[in-house]
C-alpha cells in the first residue's frame, strides 16, 4: 500500500482524492502516474488488494476509486458492491483488460469502464465524469435495496464518454450485440449491453417490452392505436413502433397503472 503525494489542503475544493486498487504492481504504478498528470487530481493512494483498499477507505474519504476487476480474494466487482453501502460512496471507475465485465460493472453503478492500457485522453474523460458526479453525490444503498440498479449508462462517441440518464431514455432498440438508446432530446446512443439487461433492471422504472427488439418507457408513450394489420402501434417521442400481439395486452395493462410524474 503506497500513498503519494501529500494530501491537499481542504481549501482545494476541485482537487480529487483518488484510490487505485490493482494486485499487479506495474499496472498500479502506471495508473497512479497517469492520474498524477491530471490537473484536478491532487492526491493518489494505491492498494494491492481489497483488504488494503478498505483499510484506506475507512481511514479517510476518497472522491473516486479506480478498481481492477480480477483480483485474488475479494474481486473488484465484489468490492464495488461493498462501496455502495458507504455513507458517502466514492465514484467507481473500473480499469481492466477484459471487456466482458462491462455489464456487471455498470450494474454496480460504475461511472466508467476503462480498458488497459489506458490512454491519457481516455483517463481525462473518466476524470471529467468523476467531477460531474461529485455535483450530485451517489446515495448509499440500504440493506433492503438492490445494488444492481442502473440509473445511468456511460456511452462513447468519437472518443468521448458521456452519461445518459435513465429518465431521458424513451425507447430502446436491439441492434445485434448492442442496443440503441433513444432519448427525449432526439439523439440515440449505441451501447454494448444486451436488451435483456435493461428489461430486467428497468422494468420497475416503467420500461416494458413491446417487441422482441424494443423496450419503451411508459411515461413517454403518448398514443396506442390499432394498426392496418390489426396489431397495435405505440407512439413514443414522435416515433411509431409496432407492438407484437403477445405483448399488446401487457402494454395496455401497464399503461393503466402508470403513476403521474417524471420517471426515475
N, C-alpha and C positions, 0 to 999 in steps of 0.2 A: 504494500500500500504506500503510495507516494503522493505528495501534495506540492504543487507549485503554481504560480509564485505566491507570495504572502497575500492574505485576504485583503480585499479592498475596503476602504472606509465606507461606513454606512451611507454617507452622503452621495455615493456614486449610484444614483437611482437606476440608471440604464445599464450598469455593469452586471453581467451574468456570472453566477456561480455555477460551475458545471462539474459533473462527476462522470468519469469514463470507467466502464466496467467491462473488462475483457480478460480472459485467462491466458491469452498469448501476449507476452511482454513486448515484442516488437510492434504488434498491432496497437497495443495500449499506448506505447510511446509515440508512435506516428500520429495517432489521432489527437493525443494531448498536444503535440507540437503544432498541428494544423489549427486546433482550437485557439491556441495562444496567439496565432496570427490574426484572429478575428477581432476587429476593433471593439466590439461590445462584450467580449469575454475577458473578464479581469481575474478570474480565479479558476484554476483547473486542478481537480483531485483525481487520482486514479485508484482503482481497486482491482485485485486479481480474481475475485470471486464474489458471490452474493453475500457471504458472511462479512467480508471486509466492507462491502458496499453498505450493508445495513448498519454496521457499526458507525460508519461515517455519516450516513443519513440521519441517524438518531442523535448524533452529537451536534449537528449544525444543519441549517437549511440549505438546499440547493435549488436553483431555478430549473435545471434540466439534468437528466441522466441519459448518457449515451450507452446503450446496452448491446453487448453481443448476445446472440441467441443461444448458440451451443456452448454451454459451459458445464464442467463437472459439478455434481451436487445440484443445487437449485439453479435451473437454467434461466435465461433471460426472460422468457415468457412468464414463467412462474414468479420471478422477481417483479416483473411488471404488474402482475395482479396484486401482489402484496403492496406495492406502492400506491395503488388506488385506495387502500384503506387508510393512508396517512391523512391527518387532519388538513394538511396543505400539500396535496400530491404534486411532485415535480413533473414537469413536462418530460415525456419519454420519447426518445428517438432511438430506433434500432439500427445497428450497424452490423451487417453480416455479409458473408459471401454467398448466402443461399436465398434465392429469390422466392422459394416456395413457402417461406414463413410469413409472407406479407399479410395474408388473410388473418392469421392468428394474431399478428402484431396489432392490426387495426381493431381487432375485437377487444383488445385490452387498452383501447384509446390511445395508441401511439400517435404522436403528432407527425412523424415522418419515418421513412424506412430507407436507409442508405445501403447501397451495395459496395463492398470492398472491391478494389481500392477506391477510397473516397477522394474526389477532386476538391480543390479549394472552392470552386464555384458552387458545386453541389452542397458543400458544407455551409456556405454562406446562405443558401436558400433555407436550409434547416434552421440556422440561427435566426433568420427573419421570422420564420414560423414560431419559434420559441418566444421571440419578442412580442409577436401578436398575441400569443396565448397568455402571456403574463397580464394583459389588459383585462382578460376575463378568466380569472383563476379557475382551474378544474376543481369541481366539488368532489369530496371523498365519496366512495361507495360504501354504504352501510352493509351490515351483515345480511340484511333481508333483501338487498338489491342485487341485480346481476352485474358482474364486471364485464360482461360480454356484449354490451351495447355499442353501437357505432353511430354517435351523433354527428360526426363529421367524417369526410372522406378526402384524403390528400390526393390530388391529381397533378399529373405532369403534362406540360405542353411547352414545346420549344425550349426545353432545358430548364424550365422554371416550375416550381411547385406551388400550387395554391390549394386552398381549403374550400370544399363545397359543404355547406351546411345541409343537414337532412331536411330542415324546414323549407329549403329553397328548391328541393327536388320535386318535380311534378309527376314524372313518369320515368321508368327505367326499361331499357330495351336490351335484350340479349344480343350479343354480337360475337359469335364464336366463343373463344375462351375469355372474352371481355364482356363488359356491359357498358352501355352508354347512358349516362345520367343527363336527363333533360331538365333544365331549371326554369324558374319563373322569370328569370332575366332573358330567356330566349336562347341561351347558349347550351352546348352539350359537351360532355367530357367523357372520354374513353378511359375505363378503369379495368385493370386486370383482376377482377373479382367475379365469382360466379353469381348468377341471378338468384340461385337458391339461398345464398348467404343473406342477401337483402330481404328475401321473402321471409326468412326465419327471424332475422334480427329486427326488422322494421314493421312486422305485422302489428305489433302492439301500438305503433305510432301511425296507424291509418293507411298502410300500404297493402294492397290486395292484388293478387294475380288475376288478370283478365284473359290471359292467353299464355301459351307455353313460352312466348318470347317477351311478354310485357307485364310489368307491375305498374299500378297507378297509385298516386296519393289521393285518397278520397276527398280531402279538403280542397283539392284543386279541380275536382270534377264539376263541370258546370251544366252538363246535359247528358241524359241517357235516352236514346231513341231506337226505334226498330229500323234496321237497315233494309235494303232492297231484297235480300235473300231471306228475310225473316229473322236474321240474327241481330243482336244488339250492337249499337255503336255508342261509344262513350266519347265525350268531348273534354279534353284536358288541356288547359293553357292554349286554346285555339286549335288544337290538333285533334282530328277524329281518329279513333282507334277501334278496331274490331274487337268484340268480346266473343270468345268461343262459347258455344251453347253450354258446355259443362260448367262454366264459370259465371254465367249470367245470373242465376238465382242467388249465388253467394254475394255477387257485387251489389245487387239491389238490396239484399238483406243488410249488408254492411253499411250502405249509404243511409239507410233509415236510422242507423244507430250512431251516425257521426255527430259528435257534440259541436257546439259552436266554438269559435276561437281559432287561433293560429296553431298549426301543428307544431309539435316539438321536434 
